[in-house]
Amino acid sequence: MIIGKYTLYSIETSEFGLDGGSMFGIIPKPLWEKEAPADEMNRIKMVTRSLLLVSEDRKVLIDTGNGTKWKEKYRNIYNIDTSRYNIEISLAKHGFCADDITDVICTHLHFDHAGGNTKIENETIVPTFPNATYWVSRENWELANHPSQKDSGSFMEMDWKVLAENSMTQIVDGKEPFIDSIDIYLTYGHTTGLMHPVISDNANTVFYGADLFPMAAHIPIPWVMAYDIRPVVTVQEKEVLLPKFAEENWILFLEHDPNNQACTIRQHEKHFKMKDVVAISE
């Protein structure tokens, strides 16, 4: 897919699973399990999916997934599998490698979005993308480095500490664009200062859903995660965005959906659902 100056590629980086009850909050299991069947540990199947934007002078990666730094205990808890999908395999599929990446936009610093920022090499944590600038919103950076008890399990300093030590991070307010032809939309329901990149031209607009819309099953307004720090705000943010998506036929990029890279939205009365599946790349 080409939008404006960028060619877009879907970059799957891992398969994993999280507790279905946590992923769907107040929605009863008999309802959410129709959309996302659970395993014997009540985990639903998910992926981490990044978006690569390639122009003549930049290769911009949005989020980096779970990464590979996990100890066996946590690999088992989260059912993390990088044998079929990982950053190296998915970049190589499209003719790129980690050294090619010029920019990494971190929507937020939760481990399943920023874990691939760094990797272990010769028993040392090093940047996965040695030539990249890593962009993080100031509000989320401050939260990640001073999390509440609710947040502390979602943030892991090893995903960004070495980047800061090597002056590879750029902390931005997120209210103004910082990379050419990529707009930013901020949300606060899932976490503070979550940056949603928006790529558009005269024909198409892609909105990076991150954890406001992690899967197609989360399109309906009340279907929000227990992980959200402000679920009422999440609902309000979806109420603002979904009518715009439906009316203007925006493409919603789905970071965690195991079956769909992206989709458009349809509205029926007060309800919103997936309209058409959209393939960002083969």
Order of alpha helices (4+ residues) and beta strands (2+ residues): beta-beta-alpha-alpha-beta-beta-alpha-alpha-beta-alpha-beta-beta-beta-alpha-alpha-beta-beta-beta-beta-alpha-beta-beta-beta
